[in-house]
Amino acid sequence: MTVSLEQLRRCHFAVDLGAARTRVFVKGAGLVVDQPSVAAVNTRTGGLIAVGEFAEQMTGRTPSYIRVVRPVSGGTVVDIEMAQRMLRQLIGDKTRRALRRNLRLRAAACTPHDADPLATRATIETLVGLGARRVELVDTLIAAAVGCGLPVERPEATMIMVCGAAATQVAVLSLGSIVTAVRLPVGGEAVDHAIVQHLRHEHALVLPSQSVRPLQVALRGNGLTPHGPASAEIHGRDVVTGLPRSVRVNTAAVREAIQTPLTSVLDGIGRVLRDCPPDLVADLADRGIMMVGGSALLPGFDQMLRQATGMPVHIAERPELCAAEGLGAMLEGRIEPLLLNPLAA
């Protein structure tokens, strides 16, 4: 981590390419982009029509010649050219001109834990296409831990859980490095999909694409815990007739429907703890788990983890921005490098 910090301080901007949102941090300017990772394309001309929030609003509402695409999936760039075009528009001409004044433009980017070489290469090529001469990669777990203020450089255990849209990453950190970690292909989208399938099978109701965050509606209040509301009204489209229809959904049944993806998260936490040295596990009994990422805000998710693990569970102040803020702190030199010098004989 020492060498990486020295190299990161030379970077001029940082990018957190997430499955749901893209965030760009520019040294000296702060967070300049926080938009959905979505682009709308005219299939007749190949021109880019919209990016970010406006493109996301078009989802499911476009004529046949307009296609809404997501160039990033699961934190991995799946369409390099479209990702570059999307980033250019999100950053804007003024900021891009300012960045280009640096003859040796350097960039930093978050990468998921244990990302394969092809995914890493795609991220590098995306930023090189924006003019970066050199790209430094930082594990999302380290960046998020720094962003939420965890003392990752100390010789003590800190446990972090990055709850993304497409994946959940769990790790134990100590001395500025990852001791043990696991990446699970389960995120907020899997929870949404489980609820959508439940409503389709049990109530013959199809939710519109813009309402596929039904936890905000169906699980208000205490959310995933049994203390939440007994029922909730949801609007959608009837599977048979295609007409709009409203149904009152039993939230207890909804909670049961999402247990499968959430159980996978609990299994991942157990796996990390089993692989962790006993001394570090003892530290975690008091410090608990820090949750970051957009899906950490699922109502009642932290209470469910607290009950299942018996450990304290905390949610970062702005969990969705932790990775980008952590990269920014490294770029601006707000993190002191950990120096492990050999002792003189």
C-alpha positions, 0 to 999 in steps of 0.5 A: 500500500506504501508504493500505491499511495505514492503513485496515487498522489501523482494522479489527477483524477479518479473514477469509480465505475459501478454497475449502478452509478459512475463517480468521478473525483478530480484533484482539487475540485472534489466529486464532479460526477455522480450519475447512473452508468446508463447511456441512450443511443440512436441505433439509426445514426449511432449518436449518443442521445443522453447519459446519466439520469436522463438516460435512466429515465428513458429506460422502458419508454423509448421508441424502437430506434433508441436503445438504452445501454449499460456499459458497466456490469458488476463493476466491470466494463463490458463495452469499452467504447460506450463507457468512454463516450459516456464518461466524456459526456458525464465529465463535460468539456470544461473539466476535460480541457482542464485535465488535458493541460497535464502533459502526463495525465494520470488516473486512478480507478476502483476494481472489484476484489479478485477482478480477472485480468480481462476486466482489469484491462478493460478498465485501463483501456477505458481511461486511456481512451480518455487521455490518461497516460498511466492508470493506477488500480485500487481494490474497491475494498481498500478505497471504501474502507479509507473513504468511510474512515476505518483505521486500515493502516493499524495492526488491528482488524476492521471488517467492511462489507461493500454492498453493490448493485451486482455484487457484495464484497466482504473483507477483513483488513489489517496493516493496510492490506486485505487479510481475507475477502470474498466476492459474492455475485449477489447485490441489490439487483438480486434482491430486487429481482427476487421481489419482482419474481414474487409479485409476478408469481403470487399476484400476476403483477409486473412492475414497471422498470422504473419501479424496480426498487420496490423495497422503498415501497413495500418495506418502509419503516423497519424494512426487512425486520418483522416490525415493519408494516404488515402490508403495502400497496404496489402499482403495476401491470396485470400479466394477463390483461396488460391493464394497470392494477394495484395489489396489497402485498403481504410484506412478510411474504416479501421478506421471505422471498428475499431470504435466498439472496440475503442468506448468501451474504450471511454465508459469505460473512461466515466464510471470511470469519472462518478464514480469518486469524483468531486474534483478528476475529476477537477484534471484530467482536467489539468493532463489528462490520462497517457497511458501505455501498448503495445497497447498504441502505436497504431498509432493515438490512443492518438489523438483519445482519446484527441479529444473524451474526451477533456483531455490531453493524454500522452503516457509513455516513454516506455509504454510496460515496465511500469508494470515490471519497477514499480514492479522493483522499489518496489522490490529495494525500490525506492518507499517510503511507504505512512504512514498514522498514526493516530493523537494523541488525 
